[in-house]
Amino acid sequence: MRAKKVLITGADGFIGSHLTEELVRQGYDVKAFVYYNSFNSWGWLDSSPDQIKNEIEIFAGDIRDPHGVKAAMNGCEIVLHLASLIAIPYSYHSPDTYVDTNIKGTLNVLQAVRDLGISKVVHTSTSEVYGTAKYIPIDEEHPLQGQSPYSASKIGADQMALSFYRSFETPVSIIRPFNTYGPRQSARAVIPTIITQLASGKEKIKLGALSPTRDFNYVKDTVSGFIAVMNNAKSIGEVINIGSNYEVSIGETAEAIAEVMGKKVKIETDEIRLRPEKSEVERLWADNQKARELLGWEPLYGGMDGFKHGLKETADWFMNLKNLSQYKADVYNI
Ligand SMILES: Cc1cn([C@H]2C[C@H](O)[C@@H](COP(=O)(O)OP(=O)(O)O[C@H]3O[C@H](C)C(=O)[C@H](O)[C@H]3O)O2)c(=O)[nH]c1=O
């Protein structure tokens, strides 16, 4: 049987790179839409032993360019739209760029999907759209609240995607992953921040707030969530949480990482890492029943044991990097 041709936008980003590898492994014909100025791939496209670059078709462009987006989609049956600006702190400084990339970029994808008659588009949302939980665990009916320009831009993009489903019957599914972690994540995110500081042998590591909670998804579970949404017709017109259903504070996360790395952890607050009080999302905990019941998806790294297992795999990956001290945050050259 002919392999389905799938376009992945943001294919060289953190989640996109893992998704690309898995789809190639499963025999899909993958076309990777990568930002031509991206710093996020960390040489991943060229990395051995996989040499993933030789297995996929690469289209370098900018999600903000409607012509490029449409040209990239030509001949594809499915679109997985992951390209997005994702850093919350940067969104305080450049909200307009987040509107352009996250809302306008998504509109470009939706218009091309509609005009080309693509059979399915999976749009990537985020748990940040819920803001601090008003009730727990958070199901898909929970109200939306833009606590940062980033989350407001993602709410806008989600609503645009749903409007295309309602207005034009565009076959849209919305996947809403909670915080994803794993190998290749940007040094900016909290788990790599903790791992890299512990690895450097510092007596005290610097963090922002320790009390906020998150529902951390290991990247392999997020990837299996994408594939479940992509392959199930029941997901069309639906919003689906992908989360482990396990809530943990940032302080507990630091303790768990130290344990799997065999280190002791002392934490000092770094004021610069604190977000404005009303902007910090204090509590996120996923209700994942819809994904389980509708798609038969389930996380393999759930609970404290699963979390530690994922953290160990992640820490090992970082520790095996030859140039860990130079491991960088994603830098947006926009
Ligand atoms: C980097 C850092 C973070 N934090 C706190 C701030 C947050 O309460 C929590 C998680 O921060 P992080 O930046 O790892 O992730 P989120 O801000 O929740 O956002 C991430 O997950 C969602 C779903 C997305 O949609 C975002 O795109 C993605 O960046 O740790 C600290 O306390 N110290 C630090 O040094």
The ligand as a Tripos MOL2 file, in Angstrom:
@<TRIPOS>MOLECULE
LIG
   35    37     1     0     0
SMALL
NO_CHARGES

@<TRIPOS>ATOM
      1 C1         12.3610   28.0430   32.9710 C.3       1 LIG1
      2 C2         11.7840   28.0940   34.3620 C.ar      1 LIG1
      3 C3         10.4560   27.8950   34.5910 C.ar      1 LIG1
      4 N1          9.9500   27.9400   35.8370 N.ar      1 LIG1
      5 C4          8.5160   27.6660   36.0630 C.3       1 LIG1
      6 C5          7.6120   28.5570   35.2600 C.3       1 LIG1
      7 C6          6.4310   27.6630   35.0370 C.3       1 LIG1
      8 O1          5.5950   27.7440   36.1680 O.3       1 LIG1
      9 C7          7.0060   26.2490   34.9960 C.3       1 LIG1
     10 C8          7.1870   25.6410   33.6190 C.3       1 LIG1
     11 O2          7.9060   26.5320   32.8160 O.3       1 LIG1
     12 P1          8.3260   26.1580   31.3100 P.3       1 LIG1
     13 O3          8.9510   27.3660   30.7290 O.co2     1 LIG1
     14 O4          9.1080   24.9190   31.2880 O.co2     1 LIG1
     15 O5          6.9400   25.8000   30.6210 O.3       1 LIG1
     16 P2          5.6000   26.6350   30.4930 P.3       1 LIG1
     17 O6          5.8010   28.0560   30.7610 O.co2     1 LIG1
     18 O7          4.5740   25.9550   31.3300 O.co2     1 LIG1
     19 O8          5.2720   26.4850   28.9360 O.3       1 LIG1
     20 C9          5.5860   25.3230   28.1770 C.3       1 LIG1
     21 O9          4.5150   24.4160   28.1840 O.3       1 LIG1
     22 C10         3.2870   24.9210   27.7080 C.3       1 LIG1
     23 C11         2.2620   23.8430   27.7400 C.3       1 LIG1
     24 C12         3.4290   25.6040   26.4090 C.2       1 LIG1
     25 O10         2.5060   25.6870   25.6350 O.2       1 LIG1
     26 C13         4.6510   26.3870   26.1480 C.3       1 LIG1
     27 O11         4.8460   26.5890   24.7860 O.3       1 LIG1
     28 C14         5.8590   25.7240   26.7420 C.3       1 LIG1
     29 O12         6.9540   26.6340   26.6880 O.3       1 LIG1
     30 O13         8.2580   26.3420   35.6410 O.3       1 LIG1
     31 C15        10.7570   28.1720   36.9260 C.ar      1 LIG1
     32 O14        10.2940   28.1840   38.0700 O.2       1 LIG1
     33 N2         12.0830   28.3890   36.7270 N.ar      1 LIG1
     34 C16        12.6380   28.3720   35.4940 C.ar      1 LIG1
     35 O15        13.8400   28.5810   35.3780 O.2       1 LIG1
@<TRIPOS>BOND
     1     1     2 1
     2     2     3 ar
     3     2    34 ar
     4     3     4 ar
     5     4     5 1
     6     4    31 ar
     7     5     6 1
     8     5    30 1
     9     6     7 1
    10     7     8 1
    11     7     9 1
    12     9    10 1
    13     9    30 1
    14    10    11 1
    15    11    12 1
    16    12    13 2
    17    12    14 1
    18    12    15 1
    19    15    16 1
    20    16    17 2
    21    16    18 1
    22    16    19 1
    23    19    20 1
    24    20    21 1
    25    20    28 1
    26    21    22 1
    27    22    23 1
    28    22    24 1
    29    24    25 2
    30    24    26 1
    31    26    27 1
    32    26    28 1
    33    28    29 1
    34    31    32 2
    35    31    33 ar
    36    33    34 ar
    37    34    35 2
@<TRIPOS>SUBSTRUCTURE
     1 LIG1         1 GROUP 0 **** ****
